[in-house]
């Protein structure tokens, strides 16, 4: 089975198409090797690391909910900023928690195609790139998108997730 035939990738493609993001769905690419970090993805695609949208899953609050943070690969997420924007404490999520809430493995978590809609934060640093690359449900798959499309797709809240000075977008 090729990565495009993988059930999680098929769900991502279907969710993108259902959201009207047909170019993104048709643009899913299978890379020669797994890319589990932003640096690996950027190198494989020949793009700046900041153009990679990291999909980070956190435990949200004290219950069993998940938070998706789409951050620029150019910096680490600032947990204090994430907590402020989410309105709750966040905690580390292990691989089982990630798969249970997304249906996708770490390194391949897409912004969509999950069993249920996740509360999402989208890094405003991604605006700096005309094309942003996001995982497509498998560590060997990515798709092209934009900051605006990520916000529209996820219903996410934009913010400076690296903890940089606020840019007034919130």
C-alpha positions, 0 to 999 in steps of 0.5 A: 500500500502506498502512503496515499492509500493509507486510511489516515491520508485518505481521511485527510484528503476527503476532509480537505475536499469536503472543506472546499480545499481541492488544491490542497487535497490534490496536492498531497505529496508522498516523500521518499522517507518519513519526515518526523520533524520540521527540519526534515520536512523542510529539507525534503521539500526544499523550503524554509523550516518556517514554512512547515506547520508543525501539528502539536497535540497537547492534553487540554485541562484536566480532562481527556480533551486534546488541543491542536497547535499548528506552529511554525517550524522556525520556533518552539511553541511557548506553553504559557502563550498556548495556555493563555490562548486556550484558556486552560492548562495544557500538558504533554501528550504521549503517542497513544493519546495523539493517535486516539484523538487524531487517528494519526501517528506522531510525525504525520498529524494533519490539521484535519481528518480527526475523529472529532473536531479539535480546538486549534491554535494557528501560529501567525508566523505562518503568514510570512510564507505564501505556501505552508506545508502541513502533514497529511496523516502519515509521516511520509505525506504533506500537502500545500496550504496557506495560513488563511486556509489553515485557519478556515479549515480548523476554525482555529484561533490565530496567535503568536504561538512562539511567544513573540510580541503580540501582533494584534491579530487576536 
